């Protein structure tokens, strides 16, 4: 938690400093990105149960490192999650196959290198790669199972005790910027956010081990840079 807060503080302090020292070397932007999200289980008897629709939004900052390289960071809110099916003990006598839809919100700071071409016509093409550091803001779930022949659905408003606070990811993306005049450009692209840390915690008595799952998402990156 301290590392995440320190990273946020550094971004907040360094971005205005970079702008004041060399305004032409800093660009600020906004993003709003629909996404497809899923969870990849790493525990025996856990299976993925398809895709969900997610959404991300936030602030973007590009700091020039060279003619064709930028350090790209910002602060984003990622509304992600996924679906898993796994054995679950309702009681000592009864075990069911639980279908759980995870609804997870993270504050993420991307730390990426952005490589781009010269402007060709009105278009500038780019690629970016790096890492994301996320902290969990909210964890909710929707549970569904069959018990005694009845379909049961339960909405759980807080499952933070079953999810980890921090999430690390590898970020890879490509896209294009369309100049609309001056330094302003519209942005469109695809970004793959590949989690590499377990987002679950606790112990599942039905399988006798701690659960593990990776959260990934593919987003349609839409935004504007100034």
N, C-alpha and C positions, 0 to 999 in steps of 0.2 A: 504494500500500500504506500509506504514512504517513497519507494522508487517511482511509482506512478505519479504521485503528487509532485515530486521533484521534477519529473519530465514535463508535467503541465506548467509548472512555474518557469522552467527554462524556456519553453516555447513562448509563454506570455512575455517574458523579458527580452528574449533575443530577437523576436520578430520586429517589435518597434525599434530596437536598436539598429537592426539591419536597414530598416526603412529610413531612419534618420541619417545614417551614414551615407547611404547611396540609394535614393529613392528609385532610380532606374533599375537597380538590381533586385528589387523586391516586388512581388505581385501578390495581390490578395484576391480571394475568390469565395464563392459559395457553391455548395453542391447539394443535390437532392437525388437519391439513387434508389430506384426499385431493385429488388434482388430476388434470387432463388436460393433458399437456404436448406441445409440438410445436416444430419448428424451421422457420423461414421463410428459405430460401436467397435470397441476393442476387447470386449468381454464375451466369453463363451455364453451362448444361449440368448444373447442380445442381438436383435436384428433391426435394421433401419426400416422405417415404414413410410418411405416416400419423401416428397418435397413440400416445403412451405413457401409462402410469399413473405419476403421481408422488406425492410426499408432502411435507408441510411440518410443522414443529413448532417451538415456541419460547415465549418470554416476551413479554407485551404490557404496555405501560404507557400509560395515558391521563392527561394533565395538563390540568386545566380551564383554558380561556382565557376562557370566558364561560358564560352560562346554557345555551347550546345549541351550544357549540363546544369541542372538545378538540384538543390536540396529541397524536397517537397515534404511538407509536414502539415499540421493542422490539428483540429479537434473535431471528432465526429461522434455521432450517436448512432450505433448499429442496433437495429431491432431484428434479431435473428432467432435461431432455435432449430427445431427439427422434430421428427417423430421417431420413437423407439418402441419396440415391443419386447417384453421380457417377463420371466416368471416372477410372481410376487405372492408373498404369503399374507392372506387376509387374517388368518388365525392359525393355530397349531394344526387344526384339522383341514383347513381349506387353502389351496394354492390355485391361483388363476394366472392367465396370460394377460398382463396389463399393457394396454396401449396408451402411451403418454405422449402428449404434444407439449414440447417445451417452448416457452415464450421468454426469451432472454434479451435483456437490454444491456449494452456495454458502452461506456465512454472509451473511445480508442484514440490514441495518438499515433498516426502513421509516421514512420521514419524511413523515407525512401529517396532514391536517386532517380531523377527524371531526365531522360535523354530525349532531345528533340531535334528536328531538322530546321533548316532555314525556312522562312515563310515562302511557300510556293503558291503564287496567286494570292488567295486569301487564306490558304490552309497551312497549318503547321502540324506535322505528325509527331507523336511522342510515344515513348515506352517508359515504364517505371517499374522499379523493383526495390524491395526492402522488407522492413519488418513492421508489425503493428503491436503496440502494447495496450491492452485493454483492461478495464476494471469493471466488474459487474455492478450495475445500478439497480436492476430488478430481475427477479426470477419468478415466473408464474408457470402453471401447467394445467392441462386438461386431461384427466384420467378417464379411461373407459375400459370396462371388463364385463364378463358375463358371470353371474353368481346365481346359483339355484334356478337357472333358466331365464333369469332376468338381465337385461342390459342396463348396466349402471354407469352413469357419467357424473364425475365430480370435478368441479372447478376449484383449483387450489391457487389462492391469491399470493402466497409467499412460500417458495421452496428454496430460499437462500441457504438453508441448512443442508441442502442436497446438491448445491452447485458451488464451484470454486470461485473465489474472488477475482483471480487474475486469469487472463487469456492472452497467449502469445500467438502470433500468426506470421506467415510469409505472404507478402503482397506482390502480385505481378499484374501489370495492366498495360493496355495499349489504347490509343485514342487519337483524336484530332481536335485541333482548335480552329475555329472559324472567326477571322478578324471582322469585327463590325465597325471598326474605326478607332484610331489611336491605339491605346493599350488594351482596350476591351475586346474580349473574345468569348464566343460560346464554345462550350466543351462537350464532347460526346465520346464515349469509349466503353470498354469492357474491363472490369477488374476482378481478378480472382483472389479472394482472401482465404488462404489455406491455414486453418488452425493447426498448431502442433503441440498444444498442451491439453491435458484432460480437463473437461469442464464439469465433471461430476465428482461427488465425494460421498462419503458414507459407506455403509456395507449393506448388501442385499442378502438377507438370510436365506432366500430361496435358492441362491446359487453359491452361497458360502464364500463370497469374495467381494472386494471393492469394485464397483463399476467404473468403466472407463469409456469415454466417447470423445471424439473430436468434432468440433463444429466448423463447418465450411460454408462459404456463400460466394455466388457469382453475381456481380451487380452490373447494371447498366448505368454507367457513370454519366450524369448530366449536371452541367453547372455553367457558371460564368466567371471569368477572370477579369480583373481590373488593372 
